Amino acid sequence: MAQYRKERLDRPIKARCEDIFALTSITEILYLIFPRTVLIVGLLSFPVLRNIVGLYWEKVLVIACTIGLLALSWELMAQVGLISLGQAFFFGVGAYIAGILNHEFGFPPVGSISLGTIGGGIVSTLFLLPALRARGVYFSILTLIIPLFLSRLIEATKIFGGTEGLSGLTPLPNFWVEMYLPIFALLVSLFGFRRLINSDYGLVVQGVRDNDRVVMSLGINIYKIKAHILFISALVGAFSGSFMTHYYRFVGLPAFALEYSILPLACAILGGPGSFVGSVVGAFILVPVSEILRAAGSLRVVFYSVILAVCILGLPEGIFHYIQRKYHQFERVMEV
């Protein structure tokens, strides 16, 4: 009589390192690629379903991708030990550069978004270079101050449109560009950052975060490493601001709103600190929840805060790490 026992699905899979596996069956291959496939296929197919889900939720997807990009940029900075409270700085600088180039000089969206991304990355990095020697909470405070300073400067001097901003900007070419550009940017950033951190260079980056004094003793310039990561993070944040400028056809003081600093941080914490996928998961949870609660009026903030507090206190590891742990605990029945 045959006897059976339960075995975890990931038991036969031999991991040589985080992204290299020794596989023996098609079942094991499907088991590994299924979560990645769900994410990619889900994002790429969502715009096609606009007649089913409606244009409103398509716009929510665009906003979620934008916040997801800011959350990814925050998480990348956290990988080198830089805890930022000023992602709105990256977003706002990229937004204003793209808006000015289009409004004042007539650049088309493809040119203003590209130059806004690169220019925003350079300007943001130059602003924060002196702050790289600050440690811990001091760096966080500096990143929080800069977007507030810039917004008040624009308001007081009335430059770049002042409080009225710049409106009537050139729209993006069509619906498909509006939808797929942020989706592709999110996927490229997500998998690119994961590959970067899992490389030899990424080990140095994490070493700077864990013990920068030891890395310095090996003759490595840790401030150069931090500047590299800061520039890459600023590029992603500036792209999201440049894109949303043409998506809304407007740029103004709301580009430096505190929301663009706090919401990415909340997404990273809710999804799971230390994980790029967790930041994306957090964005695709918090942004739709925020929109659903919009009908609650002034109570929206109350419900939103309660949901966020319950999730963080109930799952301190993060939603993504919880789902990942449960996924790897799936079992199958095997004949002994």
C-alpha positions as a printed Julia matrix, in Angstrom:
336×3 Matrix{Float64}:
   0.0    0.0     0.0
   1.44   3.35   -1.07
   2.25   5.88    1.6
   2.29   9.63    1.14
   3.85  12.58    2.88
   3.7   16.34    2.51
   6.65  18.23    1.09
   7.16  21.96    0.58
   7.2   22.97   -3.06
  10.51  24.78   -2.73
  12.23  21.86   -1.01
  13.87  20.33   -4.14
  15.02  23.72   -5.44
  18.7   24.29   -4.77
  19.61  27.97   -4.54
  23.22  28.65   -5.53
  22.67  32.33   -4.74
  19.64  34.62   -4.56
  18.89  34.58   -8.32
  20.61  31.37   -9.53
  18.86  28.03   -8.96
  19.42  24.36   -9.78
  16.06  23.16  -11.12
  15.0   19.63  -12.01
  11.46  19.98  -13.37
   9.1   22.32  -15.2
   7.02  22.51  -12.01
   9.91  24.09  -10.14
  10.49  26.58  -12.97
   6.83  27.6   -12.98
   6.88  27.85   -9.18
   9.71  30.4    -9.33
   8.5   32.52  -12.26
   4.81  32.6   -11.3
   5.0   35.67   -8.95
   7.08  37.63  -11.47
   4.76  36.68  -14.31
   1.68  37.78  -12.37
   3.22  41.21  -11.73
   4.38  41.79  -15.31
   1.32  40.4   -17.08
  -1.03  42.17  -14.67
   0.55  45.57  -15.27
   0.87  45.17  -19.05
  -2.69  43.9   -19.51
  -4.44  46.45  -17.27
  -4.5   49.29  -19.85
  -6.1   46.97  -22.42
  -9.05  46.48  -20.04
 -10.01  50.16  -19.99
 -13.52  49.41  -21.31
 -14.03  47.03  -18.36
 -12.32  48.8   -15.43
 -12.99  52.34  -16.68
 -10.73  55.31  -17.33
 -10.9   56.39  -13.68
  -9.05  53.3   -12.46
  -6.65  53.59  -15.37
  -5.68  57.01  -13.99
  -5.34  55.47  -10.52
  -2.89  52.97  -12.02
  -0.79  55.82  -13.43
  -0.68  57.52  -10.02
   0.2   54.2    -8.35
   3.09  53.7   -10.79
   4.31  57.23  -10.06
   4.22  56.72   -6.29
   5.8   53.29   -6.83
   8.73  54.93   -8.64
   9.21  57.37   -5.76
   9.03  54.46   -3.29
  11.67  52.57   -5.29
  13.95  55.61   -5.27
  13.48  55.88   -1.49
  14.27  52.19   -1.02
  17.43  52.43   -3.15
  18.69  55.31   -0.99
  17.87  53.28    2.12
  20.07  50.46    0.76
  23.11  52.71    1.19
  21.95  54.04    4.56
  20.42  57.32    3.36
  16.96  57.71    4.9
  15.2   60.42    2.93
  12.12  62.45    3.83
  12.31  64.56    0.69
  11.32  62.51   -2.35
   9.14  65.52   -3.2
  12.4   67.34   -3.92
  13.27  64.94   -6.76
   9.69  64.96   -8.01
   9.37  68.75   -7.94
  12.71  69.52   -9.58
  12.01  67.12  -12.45
   8.48  68.51  -12.81
   9.6   72.14  -12.95
  12.45  71.5   -15.4
  10.13  69.63  -17.78
   7.42  72.28  -17.38
   9.77  75.21  -18.02
  11.34  73.57  -21.07
   7.9   72.94  -22.57
   6.21  76.18  -21.55
   9.02  78.64  -22.21
  11.08  76.96  -24.94
   8.51  74.78  -26.7
  10.22  71.43  -26.14
   8.0   68.46  -27.06
   7.11  66.01  -24.27
   9.76  63.48  -25.31
  12.46  66.14  -25.03
  11.22  67.85  -21.88
  10.68  64.55  -20.03
  14.14  63.28  -21.02
  15.9   66.52  -20.1
  13.75  66.9   -17.0
  14.83  63.44  -15.85
  18.54  64.0   -16.46
  18.51  67.61  -15.32
  16.48  66.78  -12.24
  18.93  64.03  -11.32
  21.92  66.34  -11.69
  20.38  69.3    -9.85
  19.08  67.14   -7.0
  22.45  65.43   -6.59
  24.34  68.74   -6.55
  21.95  70.12   -3.92
  22.37  67.11   -1.64
  26.09  66.43   -2.11
  27.07  68.49    0.97
  24.46  66.58    2.99
  26.05  63.18    2.3
  28.41  63.67    5.25
  25.43  64.05    7.58
  24.46  60.83    9.36
  21.15  59.38   10.48
  18.33  61.75   11.26
  20.37  64.81   10.25
  20.35  63.76    6.6
  16.61  63.08    6.81
  15.92  66.56    8.18
  17.98  68.18    5.43
  16.06  66.32    2.71
  12.78  67.4     4.33
  13.8   71.07    4.48
  14.88  71.53    0.85
  11.49  71.02   -0.9
   9.82  73.27    1.68
  12.48  75.91    1.07
  12.08  75.76   -2.71
   8.28  75.95   -2.59
   8.39  79.04   -0.35
  11.08  80.59   -2.56
   8.91  80.18   -5.66
   5.9   81.52   -3.79
   7.74  84.6    -2.5
   9.63  85.52   -5.68
   6.8   84.52   -8.06
   9.28  82.87  -10.42
   8.19  79.96  -12.64
   4.58  81.13  -12.46
   4.59  81.67   -8.69
   1.53  80.31   -6.91
  -0.36  79.94  -10.2
   2.24  77.67  -11.76
   2.62  76.87  -15.45
  -0.45  75.52  -17.24
  -1.45  74.62  -20.77
   1.52  72.3   -21.27
   1.71  69.94  -24.22
  -0.15  66.67  -23.52
   1.34  63.25  -24.1
   0.75  61.85  -27.61
  -1.99  59.35  -26.78
  -3.59  57.09  -24.19
  -1.14  54.23  -24.71
   1.89  56.42  -24.04
   0.21  57.75  -20.9
  -0.35  54.23  -19.62
   2.66  52.22  -20.74
   5.42  54.78  -20.17
   5.09  54.75  -16.34
   4.49  50.97  -16.36
   7.69  50.27  -18.31
   9.59  52.77  -16.16
   8.37  51.01  -13.02
   9.31  47.53  -14.28
  12.74  48.64  -15.53
  13.48  50.4   -12.23
  12.25  47.46  -10.15
  14.25  44.72  -11.87
  17.2   47.04  -12.56
  17.52  47.99   -8.89
  17.26  44.34   -7.83
  20.03  43.39  -10.25
  22.17  46.31   -9.09
  21.88  45.43   -5.41
  22.59  41.74   -6.08
  25.78  42.58   -8.0
  29.27  42.99   -6.54
  28.74  46.75   -6.54
  25.54  46.21   -4.59
  27.45  44.32   -1.92
  29.63  47.4    -1.44
  26.51  49.56   -1.26
  25.03  47.37    1.46
  28.38  47.33    3.23
  28.29  51.12    3.41
  24.86  50.89    4.98
  25.85  48.23    7.52
  29.27  49.55    8.55
  30.71  52.43    6.55
  33.83  52.63    8.74
  34.92  49.15    7.7
  34.34  49.98    4.03
  36.4   53.17    4.42
  39.23  51.17    5.99
  39.41  49.14    2.76
  40.24  52.29    0.8
  36.79  52.75   -0.76
  35.37  56.26   -1.02
  31.95  55.82    0.6
  30.84  59.34   -0.35
  31.36  58.5    -4.0
  29.2   55.39   -3.57
  26.5   57.43   -1.84
  26.64  60.05   -4.6
  26.14  57.34   -7.25
  23.09  55.93   -5.48
  21.74  59.41   -4.84
  22.0   60.28   -8.54
  20.25  57.08   -9.66
  17.47  57.62   -7.11
  17.11  61.24   -8.18
  16.8   60.18  -11.83
  13.84  57.94  -11.02
  12.17  60.58   -8.86
  12.75  63.31  -11.47
  11.29  61.1   -14.21
   8.09  60.61  -12.23
   7.79  64.39  -11.79
   8.55  65.12  -15.46
   6.0   62.57  -16.61
   3.23  63.78  -14.31
   3.83  67.36  -15.46
   2.75  66.43  -18.98
   0.12  64.01  -17.72
  -1.6   66.8   -15.76
  -0.47  69.5   -18.26
   0.4   71.65  -15.25
   3.24  72.24  -12.83
   3.11  74.35   -9.7
   3.77  74.36   -5.97
   1.85  71.07   -5.45
   4.85  69.36   -7.08
   6.74  69.93   -3.81
   3.81  68.75   -1.67
   4.64  66.76    1.45
   2.47  63.95    0.07
   5.21  63.01   -2.4
   7.62  62.55    0.51
   5.4   60.78    3.05
   3.42  58.46    0.76
   6.5   56.74   -0.81
   7.91  56.21    2.68
   4.6   54.71    3.84
   4.52  52.44    0.77
   8.03  51.14    1.45
   7.26  50.47    5.12
   3.87  48.89    4.47
   5.12  46.7     1.63
   8.23  45.58    3.47
  11.45  47.48    4.22
  14.53  46.12    2.48
  12.6   44.88   -0.54
  12.07  46.7    -3.83
   9.05  44.57   -4.66
   7.61  45.47   -1.27
   7.73  49.15   -2.18
   5.75  48.47   -5.36
   3.24  46.29   -3.49
   2.76  49.05   -0.93
   2.11  51.61   -3.69
  -0.5   49.4    -5.36
  -2.25  49.0    -2.01
  -2.12  52.51   -0.56
  -3.01  54.48   -3.71
  -6.21  52.52   -4.56
  -7.23  52.52   -0.88
  -6.78  56.27   -0.78
  -9.0   56.65   -3.84
 -11.68  54.31   -2.49
 -11.83  56.31    0.75
 -12.17  59.6    -1.14
 -15.97  59.25   -0.9
 -15.69  59.34    2.91
 -14.91  63.06    2.79
 -13.12  64.41    5.85
 -13.18  60.95    7.46
 -10.94  59.7     4.7
  -7.78  60.57    6.62
  -9.1   58.81    9.73
  -9.9   55.55    7.93
  -6.69  55.77    5.94
  -4.6   56.24    9.08
  -6.33  53.4    10.94
  -5.81  50.98    8.03
  -2.17  51.98    7.74
  -1.55  51.66   11.5
  -3.23  48.23   11.71
  -1.22  46.9     8.78
   2.09  48.2    10.13
   1.49  47.0    13.71
  -0.06  43.69   12.64
   2.6   42.92   10.02
   5.82  44.67   11.06
   7.73  42.58    8.5
   5.68  44.1     5.69
   2.92  42.72    3.5
   5.28  41.5     0.78
   7.52  39.54    3.17
   4.41  37.95    4.71
   3.03  36.92    1.3
   6.45  35.66    0.23
   6.8   33.55    3.38
   3.35  32.03    2.94
   4.02  31.33   -0.74
   7.17  29.37    0.11
   5.21  27.31    2.66
   2.93  25.72    0.07
   3.05  21.94    0.27
   2.32  19.07   -2.11
   1.57  15.42   -1.44
   4.44  13.11   -2.4
   4.52   9.33   -2.54
   7.07   7.84   -0.15
